[in-house]
């Protein structure tokens, strides 16, 4: 698995794959330098410089990742309760109807 962010790193990474130096089964490429912390879907704040805001968001995500007890959604007691009491099991007809999309 590989995660690549930023245009320059992406170009270098693609060269590495094309020349056969590395092989990956899964690759996530994020166009934004530092990842897509300030990407689409994020609230816009015009009162704080965008670079400062990205750094604040990045710091918060890393801090949260270091301190959270539950890191996987399948281990979240609230999600487990929703499945147990409402959806049944993963990929049940109700779960597919309410949680899955086709594009």
Rosetta silent file (secondary structure, phi, psi, omega in degrees, C-alpha in Angstrom):
SEQUENCE: XXXXXXXXXXXXXXXXXXXXXXXXXXXXXXXXXXXXXXXXXXXXXXXXXXXXXXXXXXXXXXXXXXXXXXXXXXXXXXXXXXXXXXXXXXXXXXXXXXXXXXX
SCORE:     score description
SCORE:     0.000 S_00000001
   1 L     0.000  143.922  177.335    0.000    0.000    0.000 S_00000001
   2 E  -141.436  144.807  173.033    1.204    3.518   -0.723 S_00000001
   3 E  -124.578  126.450 -177.136   -0.112    7.004   -0.029 S_00000001
   4 E  -126.833  138.461  176.680    1.324    9.840   -2.093 S_00000001
   5 E  -136.112  146.497 -179.813    0.553   13.529   -1.855 S_00000001
   6 L    91.626  144.192 -175.614    1.560   16.549   -3.894 S_00000001
   7 H   -62.715  -43.688 -178.203    2.157   16.827   -7.640 S_00000001
   8 H   -64.592  -45.657  179.640    5.945   16.479   -7.484 S_00000001
   9 H   -64.478  -36.660  179.339    5.811   13.404   -5.255 S_00000001
  10 H   -63.835  -44.109  178.781    3.119   11.880   -7.458 S_00000001
  11 H   -60.181  -47.262  178.927    5.264   12.304  -10.576 S_00000001
  12 H   -61.872  -42.325 -179.665    8.265   10.690   -8.852 S_00000001
  13 H   -62.530  -45.320  179.820    6.080    7.872   -7.514 S_00000001
  14 H   -61.877  -40.859  176.183    4.631    7.079  -10.953 S_00000001
  15 H   -59.062  -41.566 -179.960    8.149    6.943  -12.403 S_00000001
  16 H   -62.414  -41.693  179.064    9.117    4.460   -9.665 S_00000001
  17 H   -69.105  -43.773 -176.429    6.169    2.199  -10.496 S_00000001
  18 H   -65.325  -32.501 -179.795    6.682    2.423  -14.260 S_00000001
  19 L   -85.731    2.800  174.209   10.342    1.443  -14.050 S_00000001
  20 L    80.528    9.067 -177.934    9.407   -1.605  -11.964 S_00000001
  21 L   -68.369  -30.044 -179.589   11.345   -0.583   -8.847 S_00000001
  22 L  -139.938  154.083  175.366    8.273   -1.077   -6.627 S_00000001
  23 L  -131.550  133.027  179.553    4.928   -2.851   -6.825 S_00000001
  24 L  -127.497  145.396  175.942    1.840   -1.875   -4.833 S_00000001
  25 L   -88.282  -26.397 -178.350   -1.581   -3.477   -4.560 S_00000001
  26 L  -141.867  132.621  179.128   -3.291   -0.277   -3.406 S_00000001
  27 E  -133.839  130.963  171.452   -2.315    3.357   -4.022 S_00000001
  28 E  -113.340  124.986  178.518   -3.996    6.526   -2.780 S_00000001
  29 E  -115.171  124.496  177.007   -2.902    9.730   -4.499 S_00000001
  30 E  -113.059  125.904 -175.938   -3.818   13.085   -3.007 S_00000001
  31 L   -67.256  -31.233 -175.325   -3.148   16.119   -5.153 S_00000001
  32 L   -74.390  137.087  173.678   -2.695   18.473   -2.212 S_00000001
  33 L   -64.901  127.329 -177.363    0.732   18.861   -0.666 S_00000001
  34 L    85.768    4.144 -178.323    0.471   17.390    2.814 S_00000001
  35 L    96.240  175.366 -172.971   -2.726   15.558    1.881 S_00000001
  36 L   -93.096   45.149 -179.553   -6.218   16.829    1.238 S_00000001
  37 L   -67.269  -33.080  179.050   -6.788   18.435    4.617 S_00000001
  38 L  -106.325   21.324 -174.090   -7.900   21.670    2.993 S_00000001
  39 L   -81.192 -167.124 -178.603   -9.549   20.003    0.022 S_00000001
  40 L   -55.437  141.734  179.796  -13.099   19.831   -1.232 S_00000001
  41 L    91.670  -10.919  178.085  -15.773   19.474    1.397 S_00000001
  42 L   -84.700  144.633  177.822  -13.834   21.388    4.026 S_00000001
  43 L   -63.928  143.959  179.842  -15.429   24.538    5.444 S_00000001
  44 L   -92.059  130.514  177.677  -14.058   27.770    4.002 S_00000001
  45 L  -127.356  107.492 -176.456  -12.649   30.285    6.478 S_00000001
  46 L   -87.230    0.187 -178.872  -11.573   33.544    4.888 S_00000001
  47 L   -91.913  -14.892 -179.532  -10.409   35.059    8.208 S_00000001
  48 L  -120.661  136.847  177.595   -7.395   32.752    8.621 S_00000001
  49 L   -53.253  135.234 -175.029   -4.574   32.317    6.102 S_00000001
  50 H   -57.780  -38.903 -179.730   -5.142   29.058    4.184 S_00000001
  51 H   -67.781  -38.227  177.075   -1.651   27.695    4.990 S_00000001
  52 H   -66.894  -42.833  179.582   -2.120   28.341    8.712 S_00000001
  53 H   -62.472  -42.961  177.524   -5.567   26.759    8.620 S_00000001
  54 H   -60.636  -41.902  179.823   -4.216   23.651    6.850 S_00000001
  55 H   -65.622  -40.448  177.355   -1.490   23.310    9.479 S_00000001
  56 H   -62.574  -44.208  178.512   -4.030   23.645   12.308 S_00000001
  57 H   -64.319  -42.883  179.294   -6.248   20.986   10.719 S_00000001
  58 H   -60.117  -47.003  179.755   -3.246   18.713   10.101 S_00000001
  59 H   -60.499  -42.244 -179.772   -2.129   19.054   13.721 S_00000001
  60 H   -64.200  -40.787  179.469   -5.638   18.316   14.990 S_00000001
  61 H   -65.791  -43.240  178.613   -5.911   15.173   12.851 S_00000001
  62 H   -65.604  -41.569  178.576   -2.534   13.842   13.997 S_00000001
  63 H   -62.767  -43.979  179.690   -3.342   14.633   17.637 S_00000001
  64 H   -63.244  -42.756  178.596   -6.696   12.944   17.349 S_00000001
  65 H   -61.745  -35.749  179.421   -5.134    9.891   15.737 S_00000001
  66 H   -73.705  -29.312 -172.591   -2.597    9.650   18.547 S_00000001
  67 H  -103.003  -18.418 -176.865   -5.184   10.028   21.331 S_00000001
  68 L   -69.244  139.341  176.321   -8.284    8.217   20.047 S_00000001
  69 L   -82.296  -31.043 -179.139   -9.084    4.859   21.570 S_00000001
  70 L  -109.450  113.653 -178.223  -11.194    3.825   18.570 S_00000001
  71 L  -106.467  -16.765 -179.862   -9.361    4.109   15.271 S_00000001
  72 L  -116.423  137.238 -178.302  -11.520    1.859   13.093 S_00000001
  73 H   -60.202  -32.812 -179.104  -15.212    2.427   12.446 S_00000001
  74 H   -69.216  -16.303  177.678  -15.903   -1.293   12.910 S_00000001
  75 H   -95.824   -2.727 -177.949  -14.567   -1.007   16.499 S_00000001
  76 L   -74.929  120.191 -178.652  -16.771    2.001   17.341 S_00000001
  77 H   -57.591  -33.431  179.024  -19.373    0.962   19.965 S_00000001
  78 H   -68.110  -41.390  177.676  -21.943    3.355   18.468 S_00000001
  79 H   -66.439  -41.668  177.879  -21.549    1.847   14.991 S_00000001
  80 H   -60.121  -40.172  178.768  -21.739   -1.656   16.467 S_00000001
  81 H   -65.348  -39.960  178.844  -24.981   -0.686   18.224 S_00000001
  82 H   -61.630  -43.433  178.050  -26.481    0.680   14.983 S_00000001
  83 H   -66.362  -45.323 -176.990  -25.781   -2.614   13.242 S_00000001
  84 H   -62.623  -41.677 -173.206  -27.017   -4.698   16.167 S_00000001
  85 H   -97.943  -12.682 -173.452  -30.247   -2.743   16.667 S_00000001
  86 H  -136.803  -52.211 -172.621  -31.096   -1.470   13.197 S_00000001
  87 H   -87.497  -19.833 -175.461  -29.029   -2.596   10.202 S_00000001
  88 L    88.349 -105.819 -179.064  -28.428   -6.227   11.146 S_00000001
  89 L  -126.672  163.024  176.392  -25.052   -7.145    9.708 S_00000001
  90 L   -56.273  138.548 -179.836  -22.621   -5.503    7.275 S_00000001
  91 L    69.237   14.540  173.008  -23.891   -5.752    3.692 S_00000001
  92 L   -64.629  161.076  178.711  -27.406   -6.651    4.850 S_00000001
  93 H   -54.451  -41.308 -179.727  -30.140   -5.443    2.465 S_00000001
  94 H   -67.086  -41.543  178.389  -30.968   -2.539    4.809 S_00000001
  95 H   -63.007  -43.613  178.680  -27.285   -1.566    5.151 S_00000001
  96 H   -62.461  -43.510 -178.523  -26.828   -1.679    1.378 S_00000001
  97 H   -62.033  -42.568 -172.972  -29.966    0.392    0.811 S_00000001
  98 H   -92.328  -24.791 -171.232  -29.025    3.098    3.311 S_00000001
  99 H  -113.476  -15.263 -173.405  -25.223    3.196    3.240 S_00000001
 100 L  -109.800  147.725  178.575  -24.060    2.214   -0.264 S_00000001
 101 L  -128.513  159.953  172.959  -24.150    4.195   -3.487 S_00000001
 102 L  -125.409  137.353  179.423  -23.532    3.469   -7.146 S_00000001
 103 L  -116.607    0.000    0.000  -22.093    6.046   -9.518 S_00000001
